[in-house]
Amino acid sequence: MKILVVWASRHGATKEVADVVREELSNGGHEVALKEASEVTTLDNYEGVVLGSAVYLTQWVDTMRRFVSKFSKQLREKHLWAFSVGLSGVPGGNVVDPVRVGPVLLRINPIDETTFAGRLEPRELSLRERSVARLGGAQEGDYRDWDEIRRWSRSVSDMAKTL
């Protein structure tokens, strides 16, 4: 399957996750392209799409929300998967929480979605972001579980082979 992995990140942690997703999909025999959300101009050449966004203040970043708004009709017609990356994340399983990432995902109805723990490097953050992280009790460090990310990516690859 020809798949586009689209990512949106403020400080690079989500792009690094998207790189691993792309790698695993390629290893599974798929033709895969990787693009930042603001760089995508069309979905016409792809059968499948994987969306990955950083989560800030319980929402996907602006560039991914704009991407979904722009391409929502086409995304509903594609084989679609999604992942979120953040320290607090969003609940797993069905997307039902209307005050978090849920509204974006409910509009496009992915086959599967998941949340991965993220990375917090305070020196990369703006003053506002550092303040929010401190108030929220976020702990500095890299909490991404690369084995979990690879397992999920392989499951997407396997699903895509059956579609």
VOLO-208506 format. One record per residue (C-alpha): residue in three letters; x, y, z. Coordinates in nm, 3 decimals. Example, Ala and Ser with C-alpha at 12.3 -4.5 7.8 and 13.67 -1.06 7.14 Angstrom:
% VOLO-208506
<resn: Ala, c1: 1.230, c2: -0.450, c3: 0.780>
<resn: Ser, c1: 1.367, c2: -0.106, c3: 0.714>
//
This chain:
% VOLO-208506
<resn: Met, c1: 0.000, c2: 0.000, c3: 0.000>
<resn: Lys, c1: 0.116, c2: 0.354, c3: -0.067>
<resn: Ile, c1: 0.104, c2: 0.535, c3: 0.268>
<resn: Leu, c1: 0.171, c2: 0.893, c3: 0.373>
<resn: Val, c1: 0.292, c2: 0.953, c3: 0.729>
<resn: Val, c1: 0.206, c2: 1.309, c3: 0.830>
<resn: Trp, c1: 0.355, c2: 1.461, c3: 1.145>
<resn: Ala, c1: 0.321, c2: 1.781, c3: 1.346>
<resn: Ser, c1: 0.567, c2: 1.862, c3: 1.623>
<resn: Arg, c1: 0.688, c2: 2.168, c3: 1.808>
<resn: His, c1: 1.023, c2: 2.041, c3: 1.932>
<resn: Gly, c1: 1.097, c2: 1.733, c3: 1.721>
<resn: Ala, c1: 0.994, c2: 1.442, c3: 1.945>
<resn: Thr, c1: 0.689, c2: 1.358, c3: 1.734>
<resn: Lys, c1: 0.888, c2: 1.378, c3: 1.410>
<resn: Glu, c1: 1.130, c2: 1.122, c3: 1.555>
<resn: Val, c1: 0.834, c2: 0.892, c3: 1.631>
<resn: Ala, c1: 0.701, c2: 0.948, c3: 1.277>
<resn: Asp, c1: 1.044, c2: 0.848, c3: 1.140>
<resn: Val, c1: 1.018, c2: 0.513, c3: 1.322>
<resn: Val, c1: 0.660, c2: 0.462, c3: 1.199>
<resn: Arg, c1: 0.777, c2: 0.527, c3: 0.842>
<resn: Glu, c1: 1.068, c2: 0.286, c3: 0.884>
<resn: Glu, c1: 0.848, c2: 0.005, c3: 1.015>
<resn: Leu, c1: 0.589, c2: 0.055, c3: 0.740>
<resn: Ser, c1: 0.866, c2: 0.046, c3: 0.480>
<resn: Asn, c1: 1.011, c2: -0.269, c3: 0.638>
<resn: Gly, c1: 0.661, c2: -0.418, c3: 0.605>
<resn: Gly, c1: 0.674, c2: -0.374, c3: 0.228>
<resn: His, c1: 0.474, c2: -0.053, c3: 0.192>
<resn: Glu, c1: 0.570, c2: 0.246, c3: -0.019>
<resn: Val, c1: 0.590, c2: 0.525, c3: 0.239>
<resn: Ala, c1: 0.636, c2: 0.901, c3: 0.227>
<resn: Leu, c1: 0.695, c2: 1.120, c3: 0.532>
<resn: Lys, c1: 0.584, c2: 1.486, c3: 0.539>
<resn: Glu, c1: 0.529, c2: 1.762, c3: 0.791>
<resn: Ala, c1: 0.158, c2: 1.855, c3: 0.807>
<resn: Ser, c1: 0.209, c2: 2.209, c3: 0.672>
<resn: Glu, c1: 0.393, c2: 2.075, c3: 0.365>
<resn: Val, c1: 0.118, c2: 1.841, c3: 0.240>
<resn: Thr, c1: -0.063, c2: 1.972, c3: -0.068>
<resn: Thr, c1: -0.254, c2: 1.660, c3: -0.174>
<resn: Leu, c1: -0.349, c2: 1.311, c3: -0.058>
<resn: Asp, c1: -0.442, c2: 1.193, c3: -0.407>
<resn: Asn, c1: -0.150, c2: 0.953, c3: -0.453>
<resn: Tyr, c1: -0.199, c2: 0.765, c3: -0.125>
<resn: Glu, c1: -0.427, c2: 0.479, c3: -0.023>
<resn: Gly, c1: -0.342, c2: 0.513, c3: 0.344>
<resn: Val, c1: -0.248, c2: 0.793, c3: 0.582>
<resn: Val, c1: -0.093, c2: 0.787, c3: 0.930>
<resn: Leu, c1: -0.131, c2: 1.109, c3: 1.127>
<resn: Gly, c1: 0.096, c2: 1.185, c3: 1.421>
<resn: Ser, c1: 0.076, c2: 1.495, c3: 1.635>
<resn: Ala, c1: 0.230, c2: 1.628, c3: 1.950>
<resn: Val, c1: -0.022, c2: 1.703, c3: 2.224>
<resn: Tyr, c1: -0.006, c2: 2.036, c3: 2.407>
<resn: Leu, c1: -0.266, c2: 2.142, c3: 2.659>
<resn: Thr, c1: -0.464, c2: 1.827, c3: 2.567>
<resn: Gln, c1: -0.489, c2: 1.921, c3: 2.198>
<resn: Trp, c1: -0.308, c2: 1.831, c3: 1.880>
<resn: Val, c1: -0.080, c2: 2.113, c3: 1.764>
<resn: Asp, c1: -0.226, c2: 2.384, c3: 1.541>
<resn: Thr, c1: -0.060, c2: 2.265, c3: 1.220>
<resn: Met, c1: -0.218, c2: 1.920, c3: 1.254>
<resn: Arg, c1: -0.560, c2: 2.061, c3: 1.342>
<resn: Arg, c1: -0.541, c2: 2.282, c3: 1.031>
<resn: Phe, c1: -0.431, c2: 1.982, c3: 0.822>
<resn: Val, c1: -0.728, c2: 1.777, c3: 0.943>
<resn: Ser, c1: -0.968, c2: 2.063, c3: 0.871>
<resn: Lys, c1: -0.829, c2: 2.107, c3: 0.521>
<resn: Phe, c1: -0.827, c2: 1.736, c3: 0.430>
<resn: Ser, c1: -1.106, c2: 1.595, c3: 0.650>
<resn: Lys, c1: -1.326, c2: 1.482, c3: 0.359>
<resn: Gln, c1: -1.036, c2: 1.303, c3: 0.187>
<resn: Leu, c1: -0.912, c2: 1.154, c3: 0.515>
<resn: Arg, c1: -1.250, c2: 0.987, c3: 0.571>
<resn: Glu, c1: -1.207, c2: 0.819, c3: 0.230>
<resn: Lys, c1: -0.857, c2: 0.682, c3: 0.308>
<resn: His, c1: -0.733, c2: 0.399, c3: 0.526>
<resn: Leu, c1: -0.638, c2: 0.609, c3: 0.826>
<resn: Trp, c1: -0.443, c2: 0.559, c3: 1.148>
<resn: Ala, c1: -0.340, c2: 0.817, c3: 1.408>
<resn: Phe, c1: -0.104, c2: 0.860, c3: 1.699>
<resn: Ser, c1: -0.052, c2: 1.129, c3: 1.959>
<resn: Val, c1: 0.269, c2: 1.205, c3: 2.147>
<resn: Gly, c1: 0.269, c2: 1.386, c3: 2.479>
<resn: Leu, c1: 0.348, c2: 1.364, c3: 2.845>
<resn: Ser, c1: -0.010, c2: 1.362, c3: 2.966>
<resn: Gly, c1: -0.143, c2: 1.213, c3: 2.643>
<resn: Val, c1: -0.501, c2: 1.116, c3: 2.581>
<resn: Pro, c1: -0.698, c2: 0.810, c3: 2.685>
<resn: Gly, c1: -0.639, c2: 0.494, c3: 2.484>
<resn: Gly, c1: -0.904, c2: 0.295, c3: 2.304>
<resn: Asn, c1: -1.206, c2: 0.464, c3: 2.154>
<resn: Val, c1: -1.179, c2: 0.838, c3: 2.116>
<resn: Val, c1: -1.467, c2: 0.975, c3: 2.319>
<resn: Asp, c1: -1.328, c2: 1.259, c3: 2.531>
<resn: Pro, c1: -1.468, c2: 1.581, c3: 2.379>
<resn: Val, c1: -1.234, c2: 1.816, c3: 2.565>
<resn: Arg, c1: -0.913, c2: 1.656, c3: 2.446>
<resn: Val, c1: -0.785, c2: 1.530, c3: 2.112>
<resn: Gly, c1: -1.114, c2: 1.347, c3: 2.057>
<resn: Pro, c1: -1.301, c2: 1.608, c3: 1.849>
<resn: Val, c1: -1.033, c2: 1.605, c3: 1.580>
<resn: Leu, c1: -1.024, c2: 1.227, c3: 1.559>
<resn: Leu, c1: -1.401, c2: 1.187, c3: 1.572>
<resn: Arg, c1: -1.427, c2: 1.395, c3: 1.254>
<resn: Ile, c1: -1.199, c2: 1.160, c3: 1.060>
<resn: Asn, c1: -1.265, c2: 0.822, c3: 1.227>
<resn: Pro, c1: -0.928, c2: 0.642, c3: 1.209>
<resn: Ile, c1: -0.908, c2: 0.263, c3: 1.192>
<resn: Asp, c1: -0.684, c2: 0.274, c3: 1.498>
<resn: Glu, c1: -0.535, c2: 0.542, c3: 1.719>
<resn: Thr, c1: -0.290, c2: 0.536, c3: 2.004>
<resn: Thr, c1: -0.101, c2: 0.763, c3: 2.238>
<resn: Phe, c1: 0.270, c2: 0.744, c3: 2.309>
<resn: Ala, c1: 0.452, c2: 0.905, c3: 2.597>
<resn: Gly, c1: 0.666, c2: 1.198, c3: 2.488>
<resn: Arg, c1: 0.981, c2: 1.385, c3: 2.575>
<resn: Leu, c1: 1.027, c2: 1.697, c3: 2.785>
<resn: Glu, c1: 1.342, c2: 1.904, c3: 2.746>
<resn: Pro, c1: 1.276, c2: 2.233, c3: 2.933>
<resn: Arg, c1: 1.555, c2: 2.419, c3: 2.751>
<resn: Glu, c1: 1.363, c2: 2.365, c3: 2.422>
<resn: Leu, c1: 1.042, c2: 2.518, c3: 2.559>
<resn: Ser, c1: 0.917, c2: 2.873, c3: 2.552>
<resn: Leu, c1: 0.861, c2: 3.051, c3: 2.883>
<resn: Arg, c1: 0.488, c2: 2.984, c3: 2.853>
<resn: Glu, c1: 0.542, c2: 2.614, c3: 2.779>
<resn: Arg, c1: 0.784, c2: 2.581, c3: 3.073>
<resn: Ser, c1: 0.530, c2: 2.746, c3: 3.302>
<resn: Val, c1: 0.250, c2: 2.514, c3: 3.189>
<resn: Ala, c1: 0.474, c2: 2.209, c3: 3.225>
<resn: Arg, c1: 0.580, c2: 2.316, c3: 3.573>
<resn: Leu, c1: 0.219, c2: 2.386, c3: 3.681>
<resn: Gly, c1: 0.112, c2: 2.050, c3: 3.538>
<resn: Gly, c1: 0.386, c2: 1.866, c3: 3.725>
<resn: Ala, c1: 0.548, c2: 1.735, c3: 3.405>
<resn: Gln, c1: 0.881, c2: 1.565, c3: 3.463>
<resn: Glu, c1: 1.186, c2: 1.629, c3: 3.247>
<resn: Gly, c1: 1.302, c2: 1.332, c3: 3.042>
<resn: Asp, c1: 1.242, c2: 1.114, c3: 2.739>
<resn: Tyr, c1: 0.957, c2: 0.873, c3: 2.807>
<resn: Arg, c1: 0.910, c2: 0.741, c3: 2.454>
<resn: Asp, c1: 0.894, c2: 0.361, c3: 2.444>
<resn: Trp, c1: 1.053, c2: 0.272, c3: 2.111>
<resn: Asp, c1: 0.951, c2: -0.094, c3: 2.137>
<resn: Glu, c1: 0.588, c2: 0.007, c3: 2.185>
<resn: Ile, c1: 0.611, c2: 0.250, c3: 1.892>
<resn: Arg, c1: 0.759, c2: -0.021, c3: 1.669>
<resn: Arg, c1: 0.493, c2: -0.275, c3: 1.776>
<resn: Trp, c1: 0.210, c2: -0.036, c3: 1.693>
<resn: Ser, c1: 0.371, c2: 0.056, c3: 1.361>
<resn: Arg, c1: 0.402, c2: -0.312, c3: 1.268>
<resn: Ser, c1: 0.036, c2: -0.365, c3: 1.356>
<resn: Val, c1: -0.056, c2: -0.078, c3: 1.122>
<resn: Ser, c1: 0.158, c2: -0.239, c3: 0.852>
<resn: Asp, c1: -0.016, c2: -0.573, c3: 0.902>
<resn: Met, c1: -0.363, c2: -0.412, c3: 0.891>
<resn: Ala, c1: -0.273, c2: -0.224, c3: 0.574>
<resn: Lys, c1: -0.179, c2: -0.552, c3: 0.404>
<resn: Thr, c1: -0.529, c2: -0.686, c3: 0.458>
<resn: Leu, c1: -0.716, c2: -0.384, c3: 0.322>
//
